[in-house]
Amino acid sequence: MKKQNLTTIIAALGAIACAAPALAQTPTAAYLTDTRNVVAKSGFGLCWRTSAWTPAAALAECDPDLTKAAPAAAAPAATAAAKKCDFTVTLQSDELFTFNKAALTGAAQKRLDSDVVGKLSSCASVSMIMITGHTDRLGSQAYNQKLSEKRADAVKAYLLKKGVPADTVDTMGAGKTQPAQGVKCDDSLPRQKLIACLAPSRRVVVEVKGSAK
């Protein structure tokens, strides 16, 4: 009986060995399959490897640790960033206004035409124009606050007259709270020299943000 069982096992192994070439011709040749050519699995979900099995022939459902995930599809190239039309123009108030006044001079209008209105023509669209007025430290904060606001408003009014859309323009007065950096003027200077020394702080800053053509 034992001899008969041994003969049966040898015959079965021989059948598997003979079937190996045929299995090698199918995608699942590295594993035992059933009559439907579906990989046969144990009750624990394990697959049986054949003699044709190699790591390169491993199937994900049988040997997930040996299979490499398919490379992820290349991410689409990032859309090129839109070109910006951002610029800032700082105009000295002594060029734009008479001392202690808010009315634009002829020179001021020319500067705004060339440095602001002229540059706006290179923008496809403008999302914001912020105009900030600044004064020097002479005088009270309340007085300088009102003066800085009036000067910013005067620049805005001129830009609107030139066709700049009102909904893109905003103004702010900073008074004497933001003096120009690097300006050091001794209060003991004669008044006219002190006024001249503080000139850089008397300014209007026009900040534009938009997209270029």
C-alpha positions as CSV (number, residue, x, y, z in Angstrom):
1,M,0.0,0.0,0.0
2,K,2.8,2.4,0.9
3,K,4.5,1.6,-2.4
4,Q,1.3,2.3,-4.3
5,N,0.9,5.7,-2.5
6,L,4.5,6.6,-3.2
7,T,3.9,5.7,-6.9
8,T,0.8,7.9,-6.9
9,I,2.7,10.9,-5.4
10,I,5.6,10.5,-7.9
11,A,3.2,10.3,-10.8
12,A,1.4,13.5,-9.5
13,L,4.7,15.3,-9.2
14,G,5.7,14.1,-12.7
15,A,2.4,15.4,-14.0
16,I,3.1,18.8,-12.5
17,A,6.6,18.8,-13.9
18,C,5.3,17.9,-17.3
19,A,2.7,20.6,-17.1
20,A,5.3,23.2,-16.2
21,P,6.1,24.1,-19.9
22,A,2.4,24.6,-20.6
23,L,2.0,26.7,-17.4
24,A,4.9,28.8,-18.4
25,Q,3.0,29.9,-21.5
26,T,0.2,31.5,-19.3
27,P,0.4,34.7,-17.1
28,T,-0.2,32.5,-14.1
29,A,2.3,29.8,-14.9
30,A,4.3,30.6,-11.8
31,Y,1.4,29.4,-9.6
32,L,-0.8,26.4,-9.5
33,T,-4.2,27.1,-11.2
34,D,-7.5,25.3,-11.3
35,T,-9.4,24.1,-14.4
36,R,-10.5,27.7,-15.1
37,N,-6.9,28.8,-15.2
38,V,-7.5,30.8,-12.0
39,V,-4.7,30.8,-9.4
40,A,-5.6,28.2,-6.8
41,K,-5.4,29.3,-3.2
42,S,-5.5,27.6,0.2
43,G,-8.1,28.3,2.8
44,F,-5.8,31.0,4.1
45,G,-5.6,32.7,0.8
46,L,-2.1,31.5,0.0
47,C,-0.9,30.6,-3.5
48,W,1.2,27.6,-4.5
49,R,4.3,28.4,-6.5
50,T,5.4,26.1,-9.3
51,S,8.9,25.4,-10.5
52,A,8.4,28.1,-13.1
53,W,8.1,30.7,-10.3
54,T,10.7,33.5,-10.1
55,P,10.5,36.9,-8.3
56,A,10.0,38.6,-11.6
57,A,6.9,36.4,-12.2
58,A,5.3,37.2,-8.9
59,L,1.7,38.3,-8.9
60,A,0.4,41.0,-6.6
61,E,-2.4,38.9,-5.3
62,C,0.1,36.2,-4.2
63,D,3.3,38.0,-3.4
64,P,2.4,41.6,-2.8
65,D,5.7,42.3,-1.1
66,L,7.6,41.3,-4.2
67,T,5.6,43.3,-6.7
68,K,6.3,46.9,-7.5
69,A,3.4,49.3,-7.8
70,A,2.9,50.7,-11.2
71,P,4.6,54.1,-11.5
72,A,2.2,56.9,-10.8
73,A,1.2,58.9,-13.9
74,A,3.3,61.9,-14.3
75,A,1.6,65.0,-12.9
76,P,0.6,67.5,-15.5
77,A,3.0,70.3,-15.9
78,A,2.1,73.2,-13.7
79,T,0.4,76.0,-15.4
80,A,2.8,78.8,-16.0
81,A,2.3,81.6,-13.5
82,A,0.5,84.6,-14.9
83,K,2.8,87.5,-15.5
84,K,2.3,90.3,-13.1
85,C,2.0,94.0,-13.6
86,D,3.0,95.1,-10.1
87,F,4.9,98.3,-9.5
88,T,5.3,100.9,-6.8
89,V,5.9,104.6,-7.5
90,T,7.1,106.9,-4.7
91,L,6.6,110.6,-5.4
92,Q,8.1,113.3,-3.3
93,S,5.4,115.6,-2.0
94,D,7.6,118.6,-2.7
95,E,7.3,117.7,-6.4
96,L,3.6,117.2,-6.2
97,F,2.4,119.8,-3.8
98,T,3.2,123.2,-2.4
99,F,4.4,123.0,1.2
100,N,1.4,122.5,3.5
101,K,-1.0,122.3,0.4
102,A,-2.9,119.4,-1.2
103,A,-3.4,120.8,-4.7
104,L,-1.4,119.0,-7.4
105,T,1.2,121.1,-9.3
106,G,1.8,120.9,-13.1
107,A,5.0,119.0,-12.4
108,A,3.0,116.6,-10.3
109,Q,0.5,115.9,-13.1
110,K,3.4,115.2,-15.5
111,R,5.0,112.7,-13.0
112,L,1.7,110.9,-12.6
113,D,1.2,110.7,-16.4
114,S,4.6,109.2,-17.0
115,D,5.2,107.1,-13.9
116,V,1.6,105.8,-13.2
117,V,-0.8,106.3,-16.0
118,G,1.8,105.5,-18.6
119,K,2.7,102.2,-16.9
120,L,-0.9,101.2,-16.4
121,S,-1.2,100.8,-20.2
122,S,1.1,97.8,-20.0
123,C,-1.3,96.0,-17.7
124,A,-4.0,93.7,-19.0
125,S,-6.0,94.2,-15.8
126,V,-5.5,96.1,-12.6
127,S,-6.8,94.6,-9.3
128,M,-5.7,97.3,-6.9
129,I,-4.2,100.8,-6.8
130,M,-3.4,101.9,-3.2
131,I,-2.4,105.5,-2.7
132,T,-0.8,106.4,0.6
133,G,0.0,109.9,1.7
134,H,2.8,110.7,4.2
135,T,3.9,113.9,5.9
136,D,7.0,114.9,7.9
137,R,7.0,115.2,11.7
138,L,6.4,118.9,11.8
139,G,3.0,119.8,13.2
140,S,0.4,117.8,15.1
141,Q,-0.6,114.3,14.3
142,A,-4.2,115.4,13.7
143,Y,-3.1,118.1,11.2
144,N,-0.7,115.8,9.4
145,Q,-3.2,113.0,9.2
146,K,-5.7,115.2,7.4
147,L,-3.1,116.6,5.1
148,S,-1.8,113.2,4.2
149,E,-5.4,112.0,3.4
150,K,-6.1,115.1,1.3
151,R,-2.9,114.6,-0.7
152,A,-3.7,110.9,-1.4
153,D,-7.3,111.9,-2.4
154,A,-5.8,114.5,-4.8
155,V,-3.7,111.9,-6.5
156,K,-6.8,109.6,-6.7
157,A,-8.9,112.3,-8.3
158,Y,-6.3,112.9,-10.9
159,L,-6.0,109.3,-11.8
160,L,-9.8,108.9,-12.1
161,K,-9.8,112.0,-14.4
162,K,-7.4,110.1,-16.6
163,G,-9.7,107.2,-16.9
164,V,-8.5,104.8,-14.1
165,P,-11.5,102.8,-12.9
166,A,-12.7,104.1,-9.5
167,D,-13.3,100.6,-8.1
168,T,-9.6,99.8,-8.3
169,V,-8.4,102.8,-6.4
170,D,-8.2,103.2,-2.6
171,T,-6.5,105.8,-0.5
172,M,-5.0,106.0,2.9
173,G,-3.4,108.8,5.0
174,A,-0.5,107.7,7.2
175,G,0.2,111.2,8.6
176,K,3.6,111.4,10.2
177,T,3.6,107.9,11.5
178,Q,5.9,106.4,8.8
179,P,8.8,108.7,8.2
180,A,11.2,107.9,5.4
181,Q,13.9,105.4,6.5
182,G,17.4,106.7,6.9
183,V,16.3,110.3,7.3
184,K,17.9,111.9,10.4
185,C,17.2,115.6,11.0
186,D,18.2,117.5,14.1
187,D,15.3,119.6,15.5
188,S,17.8,122.3,16.3
189,L,18.3,123.1,12.6
190,P,17.0,126.4,11.4
191,R,13.4,125.8,10.3
192,Q,14.0,126.1,6.5
193,K,16.9,123.7,6.7
194,L,14.8,121.3,8.9
195,I,12.0,121.4,6.3
196,A,14.4,120.7,3.5
197,C,16.0,117.8,5.5
198,L,12.6,116.2,6.2
199,A,11.6,116.4,2.5
200,P,11.9,112.6,1.9
201,S,9.2,111.9,4.5
202,R,6.8,114.1,2.6
203,R,5.7,111.7,-0.1
204,V,2.8,109.9,-1.8
205,V,3.3,106.2,-2.6
206,V,1.2,104.6,-5.4
207,E,1.2,100.8,-5.3
208,V,-0.3,99.0,-8.3
209,K,-1.1,95.3,-8.5
210,G,-2.4,93.6,-11.7
211,S,-1.6,91.2,-14.5
212,A,0.5,92.0,-17.5
213,K,-0.6,91.7,-21.1
